[in-house]
Amino acid sequence: MSFLVLRAYLKLIQFDLLMARKNFAALYSKVREYPRGKQVPSPDAADKICAAVDMACIWYWKEVQCLQRSAAATCLLKKYGVPAQMVIGAQQMPFKAHAWVEVNGRVVNDKPYVPQMYAVLDRC
């Protein structure tokens, strides 16, 4: 588990650097094009990976944004063969944007009702 937390922490750094440069196009491309691993994921892989990302967020030296957290989780999930998608959504009043991760249509890194709160803008 600690190795997975370290990997998650490194992914948080990677996406934090892209966000600091305001390079959202590169972040989006990196997540969309991230290759899915060939191994068959264990039934609890998504839960373990999301728990590792959550732990890495606790130890991160600054607040982790939902886009950064979701991008890191999506790439790690894909790496371990999980068919994950990062979802970007928005609501109009008051305007808010949010990102979360879904696996086979199920939210894995946020509250299960998040899709009802936001209109989906894109999936990658």
Sequence and secondary structure as in RCSB ss.txt:
>XXXX:A:sequence
MSFLVLRAYLKLIQFDLLMARKNFAALYSKVREYPRGKQVPSPDAADKICAAVDMACIWYWKEVQCLQRSAAATC
LLKKYGVPAQMVIGAQQMPFKAHAWVEVNGRVVNDKPYVPQMYAVLDRC
>XXXX:A:secstr
 HHHHHHHHHHHHHHHHHHHTT HHHHHHHHHH    SS   TTHHHHHHHHHHHHHHHSSS   HHHHHHHHHH
HHHHTT  EEEEEEEETTTTEEEEEEEETTEESSS TTHHHHSEEEEE 
